[in-house]
């Protein structure tokens, strides 16, 4: 589905004992936290699995662990980032289009007044939590 990812892997070693199962973990990028178990008890005959119900517009990394009588292996190297296409329903998505300045006025040597317009419809009505204002000296080439 459009909110799923297929994870495939190649087993490396088994420590001398047959692999009994695999487990797949994921981590959302740009978010602090630990790896989360996505699927467990994957039979050793399967070397791929579908991870369902991922969030649209979110980037993930995946890794795999093998299990046998000795316990759990170290995790595989993390996958390259995988982006689930589409827009998420999260209120903190970055807007696509920014505001535009409609008015400026120099109040004194150290103060100016700015007015700007922001049209939420230009960003799928994404809620805004604030704006950043940057400035530079007028004699700057940057």
C-alpha positions as CSV (number, residue, x, y, z in Angstrom):
1,X,0.0,0.0,0.0
2,X,1.1,3.6,-0.2
3,X,1.9,3.6,3.6
4,X,4.0,0.4,3.5
5,X,7.6,-0.4,2.8
6,X,9.2,-3.7,1.9
7,X,12.4,-4.5,3.8
8,X,14.7,-7.2,2.4
9,X,17.9,-8.6,3.7
10,X,20.7,-11.2,3.3
11,X,21.7,-13.1,6.4
12,X,25.4,-12.9,7.2
13,X,26.3,-15.4,9.9
14,X,24.5,-17.5,12.5
15,X,27.2,-18.0,15.2
16,X,27.2,-21.7,14.4
17,X,23.5,-22.3,15.2
18,X,20.5,-22.1,12.8
19,X,18.6,-18.9,12.7
20,X,15.2,-19.3,14.3
21,X,13.6,-16.0,13.4
22,X,14.2,-12.4,12.3
23,X,12.9,-9.1,13.6
24,X,12.7,-5.8,11.8
25,X,13.1,-2.4,13.6
26,X,12.5,1.1,12.3
27,X,13.4,4.6,13.4
28,X,11.8,7.8,12.2
29,X,14.4,10.3,11.0
30,X,14.5,13.8,12.5
31,X,13.0,12.5,15.6
32,X,14.8,11.6,18.8
33,X,14.2,8.1,20.3
34,X,15.0,4.5,20.1
35,X,14.5,2.0,17.4
36,X,11.0,0.5,17.4
37,X,10.1,-3.1,16.8
38,X,8.1,-3.3,13.5
39,X,7.8,-7.0,13.0
40,X,9.0,-10.0,15.0
41,X,8.9,-13.8,14.7
42,X,9.6,-13.7,11.0
43,X,10.4,-17.2,9.8
44,X,14.0,-17.9,8.8
45,X,12.8,-18.9,5.3
46,X,11.5,-15.3,4.7
47,X,14.1,-12.7,3.7
48,X,11.7,-9.8,3.2
49,X,8.7,-8.4,5.0
50,X,6.1,-5.7,4.5
51,X,6.1,-3.0,7.1
52,X,2.6,-1.4,7.2
53,X,0.9,1.7,8.6
54,X,3.8,4.1,8.2
55,X,3.1,7.8,8.3
56,X,2.8,9.7,5.0
57,X,5.5,12.3,4.5
58,X,7.8,10.7,7.0
59,X,11.4,9.3,6.5
60,X,12.4,6.0,8.0
61,X,15.4,3.8,8.4
62,X,15.1,0.1,8.9
63,X,17.4,-2.6,10.4
64,X,17.2,-6.4,10.9
65,X,18.2,-8.7,13.8
66,X,18.5,-12.5,13.7
67,X,17.5,-14.8,16.6
68,X,18.8,-18.2,17.4
69,X,19.5,-20.4,20.4
70,X,22.3,-18.0,21.4
71,X,20.0,-15.0,21.5
72,X,19.6,-11.9,19.4
73,X,22.2,-10.7,17.0
74,X,23.6,-7.2,16.7
75,X,21.5,-5.2,14.4
76,X,22.3,-5.0,10.7
77,X,23.5,-1.7,9.3
78,X,20.6,0.7,9.0
79,X,19.0,1.0,5.6
80,X,19.2,4.1,3.5
81,X,16.4,6.6,4.3
82,X,13.0,5.6,2.9
83,X,10.4,8.4,2.5
84,X,6.7,7.5,2.6
85,X,5.2,9.6,-0.1
86,X,2.3,11.9,0.5
87,X,1.3,14.5,3.1
88,X,1.0,13.5,6.7
89,X,-1.7,14.8,9.0
90,X,0.8,16.3,11.4
91,X,0.3,19.9,12.4
92,X,4.0,20.6,12.4
93,X,4.8,20.1,8.8
94,X,7.1,22.7,7.2
95,X,5.2,25.1,5.0
96,X,5.8,24.9,1.3
97,X,5.4,28.6,0.6
98,X,6.4,31.4,3.0
99,X,4.8,34.8,3.7
100,X,5.5,37.9,1.7
101,X,6.3,41.3,3.0
102,X,3.5,43.9,2.4
103,X,4.8,46.9,4.3
104,X,8.1,48.2,5.8
105,X,8.7,51.5,7.7
106,X,11.9,52.8,9.3
107,X,10.8,53.9,12.8
108,X,14.2,55.0,13.9
109,X,17.9,54.1,13.5
110,X,17.5,50.7,15.2
111,X,13.8,49.8,14.6
112,X,11.7,49.0,11.6
113,X,8.1,47.9,11.2
114,X,7.3,45.0,9.0
115,X,3.9,43.7,7.9
116,X,3.5,40.5,6.0
117,X,0.8,38.3,4.4
118,X,0.5,34.6,4.7
119,X,-2.1,32.6,2.8
120,X,-2.7,29.2,4.5
121,X,-4.4,27.9,1.4
122,X,-1.1,28.1,-0.4
123,X,0.2,25.4,2.0
124,X,-2.7,23.0,2.2
125,X,-3.9,25.0,5.2
126,X,-0.9,23.9,7.3
127,X,-1.1,25.6,10.7
128,X,1.7,28.1,11.4
129,X,3.3,28.3,14.8
130,X,5.6,31.3,14.1
131,X,7.8,33.1,11.6
132,X,11.6,33.8,11.5
133,X,12.7,37.2,10.4
134,X,16.3,37.5,9.1
135,X,18.1,40.8,8.3
136,X,21.4,42.0,6.9
137,X,23.1,45.4,6.7
138,X,22.1,47.3,3.5
139,X,25.8,47.5,2.5
140,X,26.1,43.7,2.5
141,X,26.6,41.7,-0.7
142,X,25.1,38.5,0.9
